[in-house]
């Protein structure tokens, strides 16, 4: 299995608004939580990355490195 990564699945123009884990396609979706009425690409990207980082630590960190690096 390849190392899990964040893949954007939904865009609002050039702003990412939804993503998923490549190791858990369809199972784990990450969505931004708007903080204002104007979307911000940097803020939304950071939100998605933080959600993925948390998911990775709780779900995939227990997998062995050898298992993650197999293709």
GILINQUI-V266377 format. One record per residue. N is the residue number from 1. SS is DSSP state (alpha for helix, beta for strand, coil for the rest). Layout:
BEGIN
N|SS  N|SS
END
This chain:
BEGIN
1|coil  2|coil  3|coil  4|coil  5|coil  6|beta  7|beta  8|beta  9|beta  10|beta  11|beta  12|beta  13|coil  14|coil  15|beta  16|beta  17|beta  18|beta  19|beta  20|beta  21|beta  22|coil  23|coil  24|coil  25|coil  26|coil  27|coil  28|coil  29|beta  30|beta  31|beta  32|coil  33|coil  34|coil  35|coil  36|coil  37|coil  38|coil  39|coil  40|coil  41|alpha  42|alpha  43|alpha  44|alpha  45|alpha  46|alpha  47|alpha  48|alpha  49|alpha  50|alpha  51|alpha  52|alpha  53|alpha  54|alpha  55|alpha  56|alpha  57|alpha  58|alpha  59|alpha  60|alpha  61|coil  62|coil  63|coil  64|coil  65|alpha  66|alpha  67|alpha  68|alpha  69|alpha  70|coil  71|coil
END
